[in-house]
Amino acid sequence: MASHTSRTVIYSALAGNAAIAVTKFAAAAFTGSAAMMSEAVHSVVDTGNQLLLLFGLRQAAKPPNAKHPFGYGLQLYFYTFVVAVLIFGVGAMVSIFHGIEKIQHPEVISHVWVNYVVLGLGVLFEGAVWIVALKEFNKERGRRPWLTAVRQSKDPTVFTVLFEDTAALLGLATALIGVFLSDTLKMPVIDGVASVIVGLILAVTAAFLAMESQSLLTGEAASHDTRLGINRIARADPGVISLNQALTMHFGPNDVFVALSLDFDDKLTSKDVEATVTRLEQAIKAAHPDVTRLFIEAQSFAADRRGRALLEAKRREREKEAP
């Protein structure tokens, strides 16, 4: 489940986007600006996205049951992917199509000062939310580069809001420039061009978020440091001869599944093996609190290698049979 700070960021974005969406629609209807209409659609999409993220957090918090024995944590990643689809399918496409229509049939913007006021308020609202999201993201990022931090993050809520609001600020800047040039140069076609550019900004944002969320949704391993720590603990135990395999997967931001294949000392009795397993589980979960499920398989090194070779042979056979 995502942290409380994630919810704070989402609630901040929800309030800001809902407030500015109303004013943008009113301004677009009053002035006839295509860029302003694109920005209004953008804010509505963002507002819906925050609601989806909150719903995803609620679904992810549901306890495991017989149908979903590993819980519902992956639902958060699913709804993050849906957010990316909506940004592209609704926000980007509507903005681009509306802009093309205005380029083909340009109309002079009336009462241009209204657009300046509303877009200025939009910058204030979106900027405030962006600062909140940036602060929370930087807490998680530490000293890592931005792109590295996003790729390694297992909590998509914060960086989704951050990228949404970054796109929103870029869109507002584009709309402001488009309205200004349209009015100053008496070329209303520029307003339509600005709308298309806003759509392209949304499309790029959606593509990036989709790639990151699909990676989480299809099963990302725990962080490099976590994997090294688990391996170190397993190998250091006196009852373990060798670590055959260590598989990890995130079922949520703070929900890591671990499966270990270990070669135990043949001199150990069954009670000794049980004690070793208990000791390993306690040590790993103490060192890595995000590990919620740990399964340990007792298998010799040779048997593990034979099993891997068999799986690899079957994989190659399936590849040959594939059209």
Summary of the structure (lengths in Angstrom):
residues: 323
radius of gyration: 25.7
end to end distance: 40.7
largest distance: 88.7
contacts: 1108
relative contact order: 0.12
helix: 72%
strand: 10%
